[in-house]
């Protein structure tokens, strides 16, 4: 073959390779744009159906929808707080746990959920779901009577991870109908988390411009805002419908059946979820947002991933959309630096997640030390809401 023909063939191959690379780059760019476009949009997906997919976690939601009936037995201390008309509490903490998780509830009560000399969260409750019509066993009844912090819910099925969406949504409905205006924020937390209560309370008081000596506001219903942009919490005005947490932006939807979070395209078509607050360690929902989310749920079918549905899908579908804002200084799984005391005192977290019982106890004790308290004032005031 003549030399010129060889060179021409090589050039053709090179052109084909470059063309293929260019097409791949253009396709990737298009996918990225598509993902960003749909990261903040919302599709009203169909009611879950077994014919849609073999995703096991998603199909678990169907059993939860077999009966829409819910009943409630709120603890007396929550009912008393809800019935007050002249004062407004700062934060209501709720921790969803199954009935048989008494040890986990005890751990929360003994660590970050306890109140010492007036410090800590004002009110903390545990959401415990039982199948409708089933009475609590003697151990749970005794625990409820002793501590007065268990919110019993009669639900359609056993309390499972796949039913968590409906469990939390049902509680938000109860709150909106019976307790609206009694709290500035609701904090949903996991049991394997630690929240720096004093630091978070201080930040929220600053956020709401409340007097440190009186963390309440006589105004039960603050004004709403029409802002829809995901923005920093520190820049938001003293108002309205918002969610604060570790915001996931443009998270990809898992399609493979082997994934714990598998979601079929028929249930959620976009390849990326709307911006949402990660369910662990938890997120804050403002009083106005609780009402907005439950109203949106009347129009949007349930989705089995609780954090995506409540803080992402419903937040985007609300009218106006509920704002989502980032909380920083939230760490995961033995961070900072393997939860060494010196590091925890120097850079105390606002929240931590995926901790063992021993780690929960150690971190909570360190966050109460004077050095950690002082550093939290300095660091969290500047960096926590960014």
C-alpha positions in Angstrom: 0.0 0.0 0.0 1.5 3.4 -1.0 2.6 5.6 1.8 0.1 8.3 1.1 -2.8 5.8 1.4 -1.5 4.6 4.8 -1.3 8.2 6.0 -4.8 8.9 4.7 -6.1 5.8 6.5 -4.4 6.9 9.7 -5.9 10.3 9.4 -9.4 8.8 8.8 -9.1 6.7 12.0 -7.9 9.7 14.0 -10.8 11.8 12.7 -13.3 9.0 13.6 -11.8 8.7 17.1 -11.9 12.5 17.6 -15.4 12.6 16.4 -16.5 9.9 18.8 -14.8 11.7 21.6 -16.5 14.9 20.7 -19.9 13.2 20.6 -19.3 11.6 24.0 -18.3 15.0 25.4 -21.4 16.6 24.0 -23.6 13.8 25.3 -22.1 14.1 28.8 -22.6 17.8 28.7 -26.2 17.4 27.7 -26.7 14.8 30.5 -25.2 17.2 33.0 -27.5 20.1 31.8 -30.5 17.7 31.9 -29.6 16.7 35.4 -29.2 20.3 36.7 -32.4 21.3 35.0 -34.4 18.6 36.7 -32.6 18.9 40.1 -34.9 21.7 41.0 -38.0 20.6 39.0 -40.7 18.2 40.2 -42.7 15.5 38.5 -46.0 14.4 40.1 -45.3 10.7 39.9 -48.0 8.1 39.8 -49.3 6.2 42.8 -46.9 3.3 43.6 -47.8 0.1 41.8 -46.2 -3.4 41.9 -46.2 -3.5 38.1 -43.7 -0.6 38.0 -40.6 -2.3 39.2 -38.8 -5.0 41.1 -37.1 -2.4 43.4 -37.6 -4.1 46.8 -37.4 -0.9 48.9 -39.8 1.0 46.6 -42.3 -1.9 46.6 -42.3 -1.9 50.4 -44.2 1.4 50.3 -47.2 -0.2 48.7 -48.0 -2.2 51.8 -47.9 1.0 53.8 -50.6 2.4 51.5 -53.0 -0.4 52.1 -54.9 1.6 54.7 -54.8 5.3 55.0 -56.2 5.4 58.6 -54.0 6.9 61.3 -54.6 7.5 65.0 -52.6 9.5 67.5 -51.9 9.5 71.2 -49.6 12.6 71.8 -47.9 12.9 75.2 -49.4 15.3 77.7 -46.4 17.7 77.7 -46.7 18.2 73.9 -50.4 18.8 74.1 -49.8 21.4 76.8 -47.2 23.2 74.7 -49.6 23.1 71.7 -52.4 24.7 73.7 -50.4 27.7 74.8 -51.5 30.8 72.9 -49.2 33.5 74.2 -45.8 31.9 74.0 -43.9 30.2 71.2 -41.2 27.5 71.8 -38.0 27.4 69.8 -37.6 23.7 68.7 -39.6 20.5 68.9 -37.4 17.5 68.3 -38.9 14.3 67.1 -37.1 11.0 66.7 -38.8 8.2 64.8 -38.1 4.8 66.4 -39.7 1.4 66.4 -41.5 0.2 69.6 -38.8 -2.3 70.4 -36.0 0.3 70.4 -36.1 1.2 74.1 -32.3 1.1 74.4 -31.9 3.7 71.6 -34.5 6.0 73.2 -32.7 5.7 76.5 -29.4 6.7 74.9 -30.9 9.8 73.4 -32.5 10.8 76.8 -29.2 10.3 78.6 -27.1 12.2 76.1 -27.9 15.0 73.7 -31.7 14.9 74.4 -31.5 15.6 78.1 -31.9 18.9 79.8 -29.4 20.1 82.4 -30.0 23.3 84.4 -32.4 24.6 81.7 -30.0 23.9 78.8 -30.7 21.6 75.8 -33.8 21.3 73.7 -37.1 22.5 75.1 -39.1 19.4 74.0 -38.1 16.1 72.6 -40.5 13.2 71.7 -40.2 9.8 70.1 -42.6 8.7 67.3 -43.6 5.1 67.8 -45.9 3.5 65.3 -48.1 0.4 66.0 -50.4 -1.3 63.7 -53.9 0.2 63.9 -55.9 -1.3 66.8 -52.9 -2.9 68.4 -52.2 -1.9 72.0 -48.7 -1.1 73.3 -47.1 -3.9 75.3 -46.6 -3.5 79.1 -42.9 -2.5 78.7 -43.7 0.3 76.2 -46.7 1.5 78.3 -44.5 1.6 81.4 -41.8 3.6 79.5 -44.4 6.0 78.2 -45.8 6.6 81.6 -42.4 7.1 83.2 -40.9 9.6 80.7 -44.0 11.1 79.1 -42.2 11.6 75.7 -43.6 8.9 73.5 -46.0 9.9 70.7 -48.0 6.8 69.8 -49.2 6.5 66.3 -51.6 3.9 65.0 -50.6 3.2 61.4 -51.6 0.9 58.6 -48.8 -1.7 59.0 -45.8 -2.6 61.1 -43.2 0.2 61.6 -40.7 -0.2 58.7 -38.1 1.9 56.9 -40.3 1.8 53.8 -43.2 3.3 55.8 -41.1 6.1 57.3 -42.4 8.6 54.7 -46.0 8.1 55.7 -45.1 8.0 59.4 -43.4 11.4 59.3 -45.9 12.9 56.9 -48.7 11.7 59.2 -47.1 13.4 62.2 -46.6 16.6 60.3 -50.3 16.6 59.4 -51.2 16.1 63.1 -48.9 19.0 64.0 -50.3 21.3 61.4 -53.8 20.6 62.5 -53.3 20.6 66.3 -50.1 22.5 67.1 -49.4 25.0 64.3 -47.6 28.1 65.6 -46.5 26.6 68.9 -42.9 26.1 67.7 -40.5 28.0 65.4 -38.9 24.8 64.1 -39.3 21.0 64.2 -36.1 19.0 64.2 -36.3 15.4 62.8 -33.3 13.4 64.0 -32.0 9.8 63.9 -31.2 8.0 67.0 -27.5 7.4 66.0 -26.9 11.2 65.8 -25.7 13.8 68.2 -27.0 17.4 68.0 -25.2 20.2 69.8 -28.4 21.5 71.4 -27.0 24.7 73.0 -25.2 25.7 69.8 -28.2 25.1 67.6 -30.5 26.9 69.9 -28.2 29.9 69.9 -28.0 29.9 66.1 -31.7 29.8 65.7 -32.3 32.6 68.3 -29.8 34.7 66.3 -31.6 33.7 63.1 -34.9 34.7 64.5 -33.6 37.7 66.3 -34.8 36.4 69.6 -33.5 37.7 73.0 -31.1 35.1 74.5 -32.9 35.5 77.8 -36.3 34.7 76.4 -36.1 32.2 73.5 -39.8 32.7 72.7 -41.8 34.9 70.5 -45.4 36.0 71.2 -46.1 36.0 67.4 -47.6 32.6 66.6 -47.7 33.0 62.8 -44.7 34.8 61.2 -45.0 36.3 57.7 -44.3 34.2 54.6 -41.7 34.9 51.9 -41.8 34.2 48.2 -38.1 33.4 47.8 -37.5 30.0 46.0 -33.7 29.9 45.7 -31.6 27.5 47.7 -29.5 29.9 49.7 -27.5 30.3 52.9 -29.5 30.2 56.1 -27.7 33.2 57.6 -28.9 35.4 54.7 -32.6 34.4 55.1 -35.0 36.9 56.7 -36.8 36.1 59.9 -39.6 34.2 58.3 -41.6 31.4 57.0 -41.4 28.2 55.1 -37.9 26.8 55.0 -35.9 23.6 55.6 -32.4 23.7 57.1 -30.1 20.7 56.8 -27.3 19.1 54.8 -28.7 19.9 51.4 -28.0 17.4 48.6 -27.9 19.2 45.3 -28.6 17.3 42.1 -28.2 13.8 43.6 -28.5 11.1 41.0 -31.4 8.6 41.1 -30.3 5.0 41.7 -31.9 2.7 39.2 -30.1 -0.7 39.8 -32.1 -3.3 41.8 -29.1 -4.0 44.0 -29.2 -0.5 45.4 -30.9 0.1 48.7 -32.3 3.2 47.2 -33.4 1.7 43.9 -36.2 3.9 42.2 -37.9 2.9 38.9 -38.1 5.6 36.2 -41.9 5.1 36.1 -42.0 6.3 39.7 -39.6 9.2 39.2 -38.6 10.1 35.7 -35.8 12.6 36.1 -32.3 11.2 36.5 -31.6 13.6 39.5 -33.6 14.3 42.6 -34.7 17.9 43.5 -32.5 19.5 46.1 -33.3 17.9 49.5 -32.0 17.7 53.1 -30.3 14.4 54.0 -32.5 12.5 56.5 -29.5 11.5 58.6 -28.5 13.1 60.9 -31.7 15.1 60.4 -33.2 18.4 59.3 -35.1 21.4 60.6 -38.6 22.2 59.3 -40.0 25.6 60.1 -43.6 25.9 61.4 -44.9 27.4 58.1 -43.1 24.8 56.1 -44.8 22.0 58.0 -48.2 23.3 56.8 -46.9 23.9 53.3 -45.5 20.4 53.0 -48.7 18.7 54.1 -50.8 20.7 51.7 -48.5 19.7 48.8 -48.8 16.1 49.9 -52.5 16.3 49.0 -51.5 16.7 45.4 -48.3 14.6 45.2 -48.4 10.8 45.6 -46.1 9.4 48.3 -42.5 8.5 47.5 -40.7 5.9 49.6 -37.4 7.8 50.3 -38.6 10.0 53.2 -36.0 12.8 53.0 -36.3 13.1 49.2 -40.1 13.2 49.4 -40.6 15.5 52.3 -37.7 17.9 52.0 -37.2 17.7 48.2 -40.3 16.7 46.2 -42.9 18.3 48.5 -40.8 21.3 49.1 -40.5 21.9 45.4 -44.2 21.2 44.9 -45.4 23.7 47.6 -46.9 27.0 46.6 -44.7 29.0 47.0 -41.8 26.4 47.1 -40.3 25.8 50.5 -36.7 27.1 50.6 -33.9 24.8 51.5 -30.8 26.1 53.2 -27.5 24.6 54.1 -26.2 23.8 57.6 -22.5 23.2 57.9 -20.4 21.6 60.7 -22.4 18.4 60.2 -20.1 15.3 60.3 -20.5 11.7 59.5 -19.1 8.4 61.0 -16.5 9.3 63.5 -15.5 12.7 62.1 -13.7 15.0 63.0 -10.5 12.9 63.2 -12.0 9.7 64.6 -13.9 11.7 67.3 -10.7 12.5 69.3 -11.5 14.7 72.2 -9.0 17.4 71.3 -10.5 17.7 67.8 -14.1 17.7 69.1 -13.2 20.5 71.6 -11.4 22.5 69.0 -14.0 22.2 66.2 -17.2 21.0 67.9 -19.8 19.8 65.3 -23.3 21.1 65.2 -24.5 17.6 64.3 -23.0 14.2 63.8 -24.4 11.0 62.4 -23.8 7.3 62.0 -22.3 6.9 65.5 -22.1 3.9 67.8 -23.7 4.1 71.3 -20.2 4.7 72.8 -19.4 7.4 70.3 -22.7 9.2 71.1 -21.9 9.2 74.8 -18.3 10.4 74.3 -19.1 13.2 71.8 -22.1 14.4 73.9 -19.9 14.7 77.0 -17.2 16.5 75.1 -19.6 19.0 73.6 -20.7 20.0 77.1 -17.1 20.9 78.2 -16.4 24.7 78.6 -13.8 24.8 75.8 -16.2 23.2 73.3 -19.0 25.6 74.3 -16.7 28.6 73.8 -15.4 27.4 70.5 -18.9 26.6 69.3 -19.9 30.2 69.9 -17.0 31.4 67.8 -17.1 28.8 65.0 -20.8 28.2 64.6 -21.8 31.8 64.7 -19.5 32.4 61.7 -19.6 29.1 59.8 -22.5 26.9 60.8 -25.1 28.7 58.7 -23.3 29.6 55.5 
